Structure formats: C-alpha cells, structure tokens
Amino acid sequence: MRIINIINNELIIRKQKLENELERVLNSTAISTDDQLKESVELVNKLSEVNSSLVTWESYISKTQTKE
C-alpha cells in the first residue's frame, strides 16, 4: 500500500530534520549556552516523540502484515 510508505517516509524525514537541527544547535557558537540548552532539550523531546511514533507505526504495520 502506497499510504503506508508515505507515512513511514514522513516519519523518517521528520526524524532526520530534527536530528539535523539538533546537530546545528549543538555546534552553534552564535547562541548563548542557555539558549543552546533550551533548544537542545526541546529538540530531544520532539525527537523522542517522533521515535515513539515510528515504533508505534512499525508495530502496527507488523501486526497488520501478520494478519494478512
């Protein structure tokens, strides 16, 4: 099913964007340490959410494929 691939790709892209943004923030010398900390924690929380969504999605796909 095409929609399954689209959803999977969307979640992977979100994860990659967040990882890239986190790397950018961690390597930035243009922002203060406090701002760097705040942004990093926010990005890690978003990454955690996307990772959880990926695990849930993969579990759902696995269950539906087993039923077929």
Secondary structure, DSSP 8 states (H G I E B T S, - for coil): -HHHHHHHHHHHHHHHHHHHHHHHHHH-SSS-HHHHHHHHHHHHHHHHHHHHHHHHHHHHHHHHHHH-
